[in-house]
Amino acid sequence: MQVEDERRAKEEAVEGAAAAERRGAGVLDELEELRSQLETAERARKAADSKLNDAQEQITELSSSVNSLTNVKRKHENDIVALQVSMHQA
């Protein structure tokens, strides 16, 4: 009976070890998948950051252009008013 108990305990231990190895392999597979997903997400984040920086640069350039054109428009409007005043005085 003791031999039978020991044999059963050994079988249970072997089965438990095999199950633990399977779980460990599953966890390692899942970990590798998560690492891959993290790398993909990191690349996507970097690409989005790059696009954001490009868009911010474009906004800055366009704002500068708008300001410059507004100043030119204002100057032309002032020139037109000055010419109209000159014409009325002549």
HELIX and SHEET records of a PDB file:
HELIX    1   1 GLN A    2  GLN A   89  1                                  88    
END                                                                             
